Amino acid sequence: GLSFFTFQAIAYYFDKNSKNRTESVFDIFTFLTFFPQLLAGPIVSISTFRSGISRRVHFTEVLKGIDRLSIGLIKKFLIADSLSEITSIYFQTSDLKLTFVSALIIILTYTFQIYFDFSAYCDIAIGIGFLLGFDLPENFNKPYISKSFKEFWQRWHITLSNFFKLHVYIPLGGNRTSKLKTYRNLWITFFCTALWHGASLNFLLWGFLHGLFLTFEKILNYKRIFSNRVVTFILISLTWVPFFSKDISDTYFIYRSLFKFNL
């Protein structure tokens, strides 16, 4: 949970300075250690936390909380953990021989596993938030139906995207500058996003691929060329390979297995 803890501290610092508000040490400590979303998000602003700290919890919110919490538990234990049984075959085997079919199964399994795992934790956090009187922000909105990488990042880990947009991309100039500087800002933002996930070549490659596809979409007018759910889903699934593989050589090994047309 250190990454989310750090992000909320940074967000609080800028929010405090921009709105000239001052909380007590206890208030700040409570905000930074708010347990429902501390480990896996969503990232919460101090304004969201502040609005819920003195609210009464109504019966309808309790029902909403139980409903959302139940959905999260089902997604986590029945779907994500079941899918992890398949991906664990790859992680627990050092000399696994991958064919085209087995590589494809691992990639697609992990694609759905990470979504159901991550979104389940956020559902649980939002559900607990309702039970405590907090209306936590949504973090996922059916990301795999996206028609482009741009839309994907508007639907996937929404609070993280908004954080980097607000605190990295826009301060650099966003898309209000020249095209070249816009691409620069985009690459810097995804470089930071990759480092946030982990300081390894695998995560840097993952960030590079997303930055690359987003740049292509901007250059080639994605609405006419990339506006296809199936194509986008396939490309996003392929970009998960460096995210979950053990190292760069394993990433290459998995990609190469996709060109072995055998069973």
PLY file of the C-alpha trace (Angstrom):
ply
format ascii 1.0
element vertex 263
property float x
property float y
property float z
element edge 262
property int vertex1
property int vertex2
end_header
0.00 0.00 0.00
3.00 2.34 0.06
2.34 3.64 -3.46
-1.26 4.64 -2.69
-0.20 6.12 0.65
2.43 8.23 -1.16
0.02 9.33 -3.90
-2.56 10.50 -1.39
0.10 12.42 0.51
1.18 14.17 -2.71
-2.44 14.88 -3.67
-3.13 16.26 -0.20
-0.11 18.55 -0.38
-1.22 20.16 -3.65
-4.88 20.28 -2.63
-3.99 21.95 0.68
-1.83 24.57 -1.03
-4.40 25.33 -3.74
-7.36 25.71 -1.36
-5.54 27.13 1.67
-6.97 24.55 4.05
-5.25 23.21 7.10
-6.13 19.95 8.82
-4.92 18.77 12.18
-2.21 16.13 12.38
-4.86 13.60 13.44
-7.03 14.47 10.41
-4.09 14.05 8.05
-3.06 10.76 9.67
-6.65 9.47 9.43
-6.87 10.49 5.76
-3.58 8.84 4.79
-4.33 5.62 6.64
-7.99 5.28 5.60
-7.98 1.48 5.49
-10.66 0.50 2.88
-8.67 1.72 -0.11
-5.16 1.94 1.29
-3.79 -1.21 -0.39
-5.26 -1.03 -3.89
-7.14 2.23 -4.31
-9.05 4.05 -5.51
-6.91 7.12 -4.87
-8.98 9.50 -2.75
-8.68 13.27 -2.56
-8.88 15.12 0.73
-12.10 16.81 -0.44
-13.78 13.39 -0.87
-12.58 12.30 2.55
-13.58 15.61 4.13
-17.14 15.39 2.80
-17.68 11.98 4.40
-16.02 12.42 7.76
-19.08 13.97 9.42
-21.87 12.36 7.39
-24.53 10.16 8.88
-24.81 6.70 7.37
-28.30 6.08 6.01
-29.92 2.68 5.60
-29.89 2.96 1.81
-26.12 3.48 1.90
-25.73 0.40 4.09
-27.63 -1.64 1.50
-25.50 -0.17 -1.31
-22.38 -0.96 0.68
-23.38 -4.58 1.30
-24.33 -4.99 -2.38
-21.03 -3.54 -3.65
-18.99 -5.44 -1.08
-20.68 -8.71 -2.09
-19.94 -8.06 -5.78
-16.29 -7.43 -4.94
-15.98 -10.63 -2.91
-17.58 -12.69 -5.71
-15.26 -11.17 -8.32
-12.22 -11.76 -6.12
-12.78 -15.24 -4.72
-14.88 -16.91 -7.42
-13.41 -15.38 -10.58
-9.98 -13.78 -10.00
-8.67 -16.51 -7.69
-9.96 -19.21 -10.05
-8.17 -17.60 -12.99
-4.99 -17.29 -10.90
-4.87 -21.09 -10.70
-4.16 -21.08 -14.44
-1.58 -18.28 -14.44
0.16 -19.83 -11.43
1.25 -22.68 -13.73
3.46 -20.17 -15.54
4.78 -18.50 -12.36
5.59 -21.77 -10.61
7.38 -23.46 -13.52
10.90 -22.40 -14.44
11.23 -24.28 -17.74
7.67 -24.12 -19.08
7.45 -24.93 -22.79
4.89 -22.62 -24.34
3.06 -23.28 -27.56
0.88 -20.79 -29.40
-2.25 -22.03 -27.62
-0.73 -22.15 -24.13
0.80 -18.66 -24.51
-2.54 -17.32 -25.70
-4.35 -18.94 -22.76
-1.92 -17.46 -20.23
-2.17 -13.97 -21.76
-5.97 -13.96 -21.90
-6.27 -15.52 -18.45
-4.03 -12.87 -16.91
-5.88 -10.13 -18.82
-9.13 -11.05 -17.08
-7.50 -12.02 -13.79
-5.91 -8.61 -13.24
-9.16 -6.85 -14.08
-11.34 -8.95 -11.77
-8.68 -8.92 -9.03
-8.04 -5.19 -9.11
-11.62 -4.09 -9.68
-12.77 -6.48 -6.93
-10.56 -4.75 -4.38
-11.95 -1.40 -5.49
-15.53 -2.72 -5.23
-14.76 -3.90 -1.69
-13.23 -0.53 -0.81
-16.20 1.39 -2.23
-18.61 -0.94 -0.42
-16.87 -0.45 2.93
-16.80 3.27 2.19
-20.60 3.30 1.88
-20.88 1.48 5.22
-18.75 4.19 6.83
-20.47 7.10 5.10
-17.88 7.76 2.39
-18.70 7.96 -1.31
-15.41 6.76 -2.82
-14.78 7.40 -6.53
-15.28 4.73 -9.18
-12.02 3.26 -10.46
-13.11 0.95 -13.31
-15.77 1.36 -15.98
-15.80 -1.69 -18.27
-12.29 -0.99 -19.63
-12.15 -3.95 -22.01
-14.93 -2.59 -24.20
-12.75 0.41 -25.08
-12.28 1.31 -28.74
-8.85 2.87 -28.22
-6.01 3.09 -25.73
-7.12 6.62 -24.90
-10.57 5.35 -23.97
-9.00 2.45 -22.08
-7.19 4.86 -19.78
-10.44 6.75 -19.24
-11.98 3.50 -18.00
-9.05 1.66 -16.34
-7.77 2.72 -12.90
-9.54 6.05 -13.37
-8.20 7.69 -10.21
-4.60 6.86 -11.19
-5.13 8.29 -14.69
-6.63 11.44 -13.20
-3.76 11.73 -10.72
-1.06 11.65 -13.42
-3.13 13.87 -15.70
-3.60 16.46 -12.95
-0.12 16.36 -11.40
2.16 15.43 -14.33
0.59 15.78 -17.79
-1.21 19.13 -17.35
1.66 20.87 -15.45
3.98 19.88 -18.33
1.61 21.64 -20.73
-0.69 18.76 -21.65
-1.93 19.07 -25.22
-2.01 22.85 -25.13
1.49 23.07 -26.61
3.00 21.95 -29.91
2.43 18.40 -31.15
6.01 17.45 -30.40
5.75 18.69 -26.80
2.37 16.97 -26.42
4.00 13.66 -27.35
6.85 14.45 -24.95
4.38 15.13 -22.13
2.59 11.88 -22.91
5.78 9.82 -22.80
6.96 11.45 -19.55
3.57 10.72 -17.98
3.70 7.04 -18.95
7.32 6.80 -17.87
6.20 7.95 -14.41
3.22 5.57 -14.53
5.54 2.66 -15.33
7.94 3.56 -12.50
5.01 3.79 -10.09
4.15 0.16 -10.83
7.75 -0.93 -10.31
11.36 0.02 -11.06
12.13 -2.73 -13.58
12.65 -3.03 -17.33
9.42 -4.99 -17.61
7.28 -2.16 -16.28
9.20 0.37 -18.38
8.47 -1.74 -21.47
4.79 -1.91 -20.48
4.69 1.89 -20.13
6.57 2.29 -23.41
4.03 0.15 -25.29
1.07 2.11 -23.95
2.82 5.40 -24.72
3.60 4.11 -28.21
0.01 3.12 -29.02
-1.35 6.37 -27.59
1.10 8.31 -29.75
0.05 6.32 -32.84
-3.57 7.09 -32.08
-2.85 10.80 -31.87
-0.77 10.82 -35.07
-3.02 8.57 -37.16
-6.43 9.80 -35.95
-7.58 6.80 -33.91
-11.28 7.48 -34.52
-10.89 6.32 -38.11
-8.17 3.70 -37.69
-8.16 2.23 -34.16
-11.84 2.61 -33.29
-12.42 -1.12 -32.88
-13.11 -2.95 -29.63
-11.66 -6.29 -30.76
-8.39 -4.80 -32.05
-7.99 -2.65 -28.95
-8.69 -5.59 -26.63
-6.12 -7.78 -28.41
-3.45 -5.07 -28.26
-4.13 -4.32 -24.59
-3.97 -8.03 -23.78
-0.58 -8.25 -25.49
0.74 -5.28 -23.51
0.05 -7.17 -20.27
2.86 -9.62 -21.13
5.76 -7.47 -19.81
3.55 -6.52 -16.85
3.24 -10.11 -15.55
6.27 -11.89 -17.03
9.21 -12.70 -14.80
11.80 -10.70 -16.73
12.57 -9.25 -20.16
13.80 -12.56 -21.55
10.54 -14.21 -20.49
8.61 -11.41 -22.16
10.43 -12.13 -25.40
9.88 -15.87 -24.91
6.10 -15.43 -24.51
5.81 -13.09 -27.51
7.88 -15.50 -29.61
5.61 -18.38 -28.57
2.70 -16.59 -30.23
4.41 -17.17 -33.59
4.81 -20.89 -33.01
1.74 -22.14 -34.81
1.52 -25.44 -32.99
-0.75 -26.85 -30.30
0 1
1 2
2 3
3 4
4 5
5 6
6 7
7 8
8 9
9 10
10 11
11 12
12 13
13 14
14 15
15 16
16 17
17 18
18 19
19 20
20 21
21 22
22 23
23 24
24 25
25 26
26 27
27 28
28 29
29 30
30 31
31 32
32 33
33 34
34 35
35 36
36 37
37 38
38 39
39 40
40 41
41 42
42 43
43 44
44 45
45 46
46 47
47 48
48 49
49 50
50 51
51 52
52 53
53 54
54 55
55 56
56 57
57 58
58 59
59 60
60 61
61 62
62 63
63 64
64 65
65 66
66 67
67 68
68 69
69 70
70 71
71 72
72 73
73 74
74 75
75 76
76 77
77 78
78 79
79 80
80 81
81 82
82 83
83 84
84 85
85 86
86 87
87 88
88 89
89 90
90 91
91 92
92 93
93 94
94 95
95 96
96 97
97 98
98 99
99 100
100 101
101 102
102 103
103 104
104 105
105 106
106 107
107 108
108 109
109 110
110 111
111 112
112 113
113 114
114 115
115 116
116 117
117 118
118 119
119 120
120 121
121 122
122 123
123 124
124 125
125 126
126 127
127 128
128 129
129 130
130 131
131 132
132 133
133 134
134 135
135 136
136 137
137 138
138 139
139 140
140 141
141 142
142 143
143 144
144 145
145 146
146 147
147 148
148 149
149 150
150 151
151 152
152 153
153 154
154 155
155 156
156 157
157 158
158 159
159 160
160 161
161 162
162 163
163 164
164 165
165 166
166 167
167 168
168 169
169 170
170 171
171 172
172 173
173 174
174 175
175 176
176 177
177 178
178 179
179 180
180 181
181 182
182 183
183 184
184 185
185 186
186 187
187 188
188 189
189 190
190 191
191 192
192 193
193 194
194 195
195 196
196 197
197 198
198 199
199 200
200 201
201 202
202 203
203 204
204 205
205 206
206 207
207 208
208 209
209 210
210 211
211 212
212 213
213 214
214 215
215 216
216 217
217 218
218 219
219 220
220 221
221 222
222 223
223 224
224 225
225 226
226 227
227 228
228 229
229 230
230 231
231 232
232 233
233 234
234 235
235 236
236 237
237 238
238 239
239 240
240 241
241 242
242 243
243 244
244 245
245 246
246 247
247 248
248 249
249 250
250 251
251 252
252 253
253 254
254 255
255 256
256 257
257 258
258 259
259 260
260 261
261 262
